[in-house]
């Protein structure tokens, strides 16, 4: 599966725009793996709930089961920052 990062999320990845991962059966296991790759601060950011938005094959995770969403090897996961307007 490929994980794509956008916007300010790249600050946590050191500018890495994508990674290919294997053996992540759920979104939570993927977040754990990303924490191992990029650090616990990044994992905390991902789990913060109000900082970023996840898409799995173009669908928001609220439509796929949240962090319990099942993942498959060919999936595309996108992690985007939430945009605030005021």
N, CA, C and O of each residue as an XYZ file, in Angstrom:
344
protein
N       0.845     -1.169      0.000
C       0.000      0.000      0.000
C       0.887      1.227      0.000
O       2.016      1.202      0.489
N       0.361      2.286     -0.550
C       1.110      3.536     -0.584
C       0.421      4.543      0.324
O      -0.805      4.645      0.355
N       1.247      5.289      1.067
C       0.754      6.342      1.953
C       1.314      7.655      1.437
O       2.527      7.806      1.291
N       0.429      8.609      1.159
C       0.818      9.912      0.626
C       0.593     10.983      1.677
O      -0.417     10.973      2.381
N       1.547     11.914      1.780
C       1.478     12.999      2.753
C       1.378     14.334      2.030
O       1.993     14.527      0.981
N       0.595     15.260      2.597
C       0.376     16.564      1.968
C       0.539     17.691      2.987
O       0.384     17.493      4.192
N       0.856     18.877      2.468
C       0.863     20.099      3.265
C       1.781     20.027      4.472
O       2.892     19.504      4.389
N       1.309     20.558      5.593
C       2.131     20.633      6.803
C       2.435     19.261      7.391
O       3.297     19.153      8.263
N       1.759     18.220      6.944
C       2.077     16.864      7.394
C       3.519     16.525      7.018
O       4.183     15.746      7.702
N       3.994     17.120      5.923
C       5.365     16.873      5.455
C       6.414     17.347      6.453
O       7.549     16.872      6.425
N       6.054     18.268      7.326
C       6.999     18.726      8.350
C       7.392     17.575      9.279
O       8.524     17.524      9.760
N       6.474     16.667      9.527
C       6.744     15.526     10.398
C       7.530     14.432      9.682
O       8.237     13.654     10.322
N       7.408     14.371      8.356
C       8.066     13.308      7.598
C       9.417     13.737      7.044
O      10.068     12.976      6.328
N       9.836     14.944      7.371
C      11.106     15.438      6.849
C      11.072     15.679      5.357
O      12.100     15.601      4.685
N       9.884     15.972      4.834
C       9.728     16.232      3.409
C       9.432     15.006      2.566
O       9.230     15.121      1.357
N       9.403     13.832      3.187
C       9.066     12.604      2.461
C       7.597     12.685      2.065
O       6.727     12.868      2.916
N       7.324     12.547      0.762
C       5.952     12.713      0.268
C       5.152     11.425      0.235
O       3.923     11.464      0.200
N       5.833     10.273      0.244
C       5.101      9.008      0.221
C       5.989      7.880      0.737
O       7.216      7.954      0.684
N       5.337      6.842      1.234
C       6.019      5.622      1.641
C       5.181      4.431      1.190
O       3.955      4.513      1.110
N       5.852      3.337      0.900
C       5.182      2.072      0.599
C       5.310      1.185      1.827
O       6.413      0.967      2.328
N       4.193      0.677      2.311
C       4.193     -0.167      3.503
C       3.520     -1.494      3.207
O       2.676     -1.597      2.317
N       3.907     -2.507      3.968
C       3.297     -3.835      3.861
C       2.827     -4.263      5.242
O       3.262     -3.717      6.256
N       1.951     -5.228      5.269
C       1.530     -5.860      6.522
C       0.901     -4.901      7.518
O       1.185     -4.977      8.713
N       0.056     -4.007      7.045
C      -0.732     -3.150      7.926
C      -2.202     -3.511      7.698
O      -2.833     -2.991      6.778
N      -2.744     -4.392      8.526
C      -4.115     -4.851      8.299
C      -5.199     -3.828      8.634
O      -6.347     -3.978      8.217
N      -4.833     -2.785      9.390
C      -5.827     -1.768      9.761
C      -5.166     -0.396      9.733
O      -3.941     -0.281      9.702
N      -5.992      0.634      9.745
C      -5.452      1.991      9.776
C      -4.667      2.222     11.065
O      -3.648      2.913     11.043
N      -5.116      1.662     12.184
C      -4.386      1.839     13.437
C      -3.002      1.213     13.351
O      -2.035      1.796     13.841
N      -2.886      0.039     12.738
C      -1.566     -0.579     12.601
C      -0.674      0.245     11.673
O       0.543      0.287     11.851
N      -1.282      0.897     10.689
C      -0.531      1.784      9.811
C      -0.013      2.995     10.589
O       1.135      3.401     10.408
N      -0.847      3.572     11.450
C      -0.426      4.705     12.282
C       0.720      4.277     13.197
O       1.672      5.034     13.390
N       0.637      3.076     13.758
C       1.728      2.560     14.589
C       3.023      2.473     13.787
O       4.086      2.864     14.269
N       2.930      1.962     12.572
C       4.107      1.830     11.707
C       4.683      3.197     11.348
O       5.901      3.373     11.333
N       3.817      4.161     11.060
C       4.292      5.510     10.757
C       4.962      6.137     11.975
O       5.919      6.897     11.829
N       4.472      5.830     13.168
C       5.118      6.294     14.388
C       6.522      5.727     14.530
O       7.431      6.422     14.984
N       6.703      4.468     14.145
C       8.041      3.862     14.170
C       8.964      4.524     13.149
O      10.148      4.729     13.417
N       8.426      4.853     11.991
C       9.234      5.461     10.927
C       9.585      6.920     11.196
O      10.722      7.340     10.980
N       8.604      7.694     11.668
C       8.775      9.145     11.761
C       8.728      9.699     13.189
O       8.885     10.905     13.381
N       8.519      8.854     14.175
C       8.569      9.296     15.556
C       7.214      9.371     16.248
O       6.167      9.496     15.613
N       7.275      9.292     17.556
C       6.066      9.309     18.384
C       5.304     10.632     18.290
O       4.082     10.657     18.439
N       6.013     11.718     18.048
C       5.335     13.013     17.904
C       4.420     12.998     16.680
O       3.322     13.553     16.708
N       4.885     12.358     15.606
C       4.060     12.239     14.402
C       2.835     11.368     14.684
O       1.725     11.692     14.261
N       3.042     10.281     15.388
C       1.919      9.406     15.739
C       0.888     10.165     16.571
O      -0.313     10.045     16.329
N       1.350     10.945     17.548
C       0.432     11.735     18.372
C      -0.325     12.744     17.520
O      -1.514     12.974     17.739
N       0.353     13.344     16.555
C      -0.286     14.280     15.635
C      -1.394     13.576     14.846
O      -2.497     14.106     14.710
N      -1.096     12.386     14.330
C      -2.078     11.633     13.543
C      -3.293     11.239     14.371
O      -4.415     11.235     13.865
N      -3.079     10.916     15.612
C      -4.174     10.482     16.477
C      -4.893     11.640     17.159
O      -5.895     11.430     17.843
N      -4.388     12.866     16.977
C      -4.957     14.035     17.638
C      -6.395     14.337     17.278
O      -7.098     14.996     18.045
N      -6.845     13.869     16.132
C      -8.238     14.019     15.762
C      -8.634     15.319     15.111
O      -9.605     15.354     14.355
N      -7.909     16.394     15.382
C      -8.321     17.668     14.803
C      -7.223     18.304     13.958
O      -7.303     19.486     13.622
N      -6.205     17.531     13.615
C      -5.083     18.093     12.869
C      -4.994     17.588     11.429
O      -4.465     18.278     10.557
N      -5.512     16.386     11.182
C      -5.383     15.847      9.832
C      -6.599     14.990      9.478
O      -7.420     14.632     10.322
N      -6.665     14.687      8.194
C      -7.787     13.954      7.626
C      -7.216     12.785      6.837
O      -6.257     12.956      6.084
N      -7.792     11.607      6.999
C      -7.340     10.413      6.298
C      -8.331     10.040      5.197
O      -9.545     10.101      5.387
N      -7.792      9.654      4.049
C      -8.585      9.079      2.970
C      -8.033      7.697      2.658
O      -6.820      7.514      2.554
N      -8.920      6.734      2.510
C      -8.533      5.394      2.081
C      -9.210      5.163      0.744
O     -10.435      5.071      0.658
N      -8.406      5.071     -0.286
C      -8.922      4.914     -1.654
C      -9.974      5.969     -1.971
O     -10.995      5.683     -2.597
N      -9.705      7.203     -1.523
C     -10.576      8.327     -1.833
C     -11.747      8.532     -0.900
O     -12.510      9.481     -1.079
N     -11.917      7.662      0.102
C     -13.040      7.786      1.039
C     -12.531      8.192      2.418
O     -11.518      7.677      2.891
N     -13.236      9.112      3.053
C     -12.909      9.504      4.419
C     -13.089      8.339      5.364
O     -13.948      7.485      5.142
N     -12.289      8.293      6.418
C     -12.314      7.119      7.301
C     -13.588      7.003      8.129
O     -13.854      5.936      8.682
N     -14.366      8.045      8.229
C     -15.643      7.910      8.935
C     -16.587      6.997      8.149
O     -17.496      6.395      8.720
N     -16.364      6.900      6.835
C     -17.183      6.025      5.998
C     -16.613      4.611      5.913
O     -17.265      3.711      5.385
N     -15.394      4.410      6.433
C     -14.757      3.104      6.288
C     -14.489      2.397      7.615
O     -14.010      1.263      7.619
N     -14.787      3.043      8.737
C     -14.597      2.396     10.033
C     -13.615      3.075     10.954
O     -13.182      2.482     11.942
N     -13.251      4.317     10.648
C     -12.313      5.034     11.511
C     -10.959      4.357     11.550
O     -10.503      3.816     10.543
N     -10.314      4.381     12.702
C      -8.992      3.773     12.826
C      -9.055      2.247     12.801
O      -8.018      1.588     12.726
N     -10.264      1.678     12.863
C     -10.431      0.228     12.730
C     -10.571     -0.193     11.270
O     -10.715     -1.381     10.981
N     -10.530      0.770     10.346
C     -10.673      0.473      8.917
C      -9.683     -0.598      8.497
O      -8.500     -0.534      8.832
N     -10.176     -1.582      7.760
C      -9.330     -2.657      7.239
C      -8.580     -2.152      6.015
O      -9.130     -1.407      5.205
N      -7.327     -2.559      5.886
C      -6.496     -2.170      4.755
C      -6.053     -3.398      3.978
O      -5.930     -4.492      4.531
N      -5.814     -3.200      2.688
C      -5.337     -4.250      1.798
C      -4.069     -3.779      1.107
O      -3.821     -2.576      1.030
N      -3.256     -4.710      0.599
C      -1.971     -4.342      0.001
C      -2.026     -3.277     -1.090
O      -1.088     -2.485     -1.185
N      -3.049     -3.210     -1.904
C      -3.115     -2.244     -2.994
C      -3.742     -0.908     -2.647
O      -3.932     -0.071     -3.530
N      -4.069     -0.690     -1.382
C      -4.756      0.538     -0.976
C      -3.872      1.776     -1.092
O      -2.647      1.704     -1.001
N      -4.538      2.921     -1.296
C      -3.872      4.218     -1.275
C      -4.443      4.997     -0.104
O      -5.644      5.257     -0.040
N      -3.556      5.371      0.832
C      -3.954      6.138      2.006
C      -3.356      7.527      1.873
O      -2.152      7.677      1.663
N      -4.198      8.537      1.995
C      -3.737      9.914      1.912
C      -3.951     10.582      3.268
O      -5.002     10.432      3.892
N      -2.937     11.319      3.711
C      -3.018     12.046      4.975
C      -2.853     13.519      4.675
O      -1.795     13.969      4.234
N      -3.924     14.265      4.924
C      -3.971     15.685      4.583
C      -4.189     16.525      5.837
O      -4.869     16.081      6.763
N      -3.631     17.715      5.883
C      -3.918     18.587      7.028
C      -5.315     19.163      6.915
O      -5.798     19.416      5.812
N      -5.966     19.370      8.046
C      -7.245     20.062      8.055
C      -6.969     21.539      7.852
O      -5.963     22.061      8.332
N      -7.847     22.200      7.154
C      -7.688     23.625      6.884
C      -8.697     24.376      7.726
O      -9.886     24.054      7.732
N      -8.213     25.376      8.433
C      -9.095     26.215      9.227
C      -9.327     27.529      8.505
O      -8.406     28.108      7.929
N     -10.541     27.980      8.543
C     -10.862     29.280      7.967
C     -11.528     30.115      9.056
O     -12.226     29.582      9.920
N     -11.315     31.383      9.008
C     -11.913     32.155     10.066
C     -12.239     33.471      9.573
O     -12.763     34.298     10.320
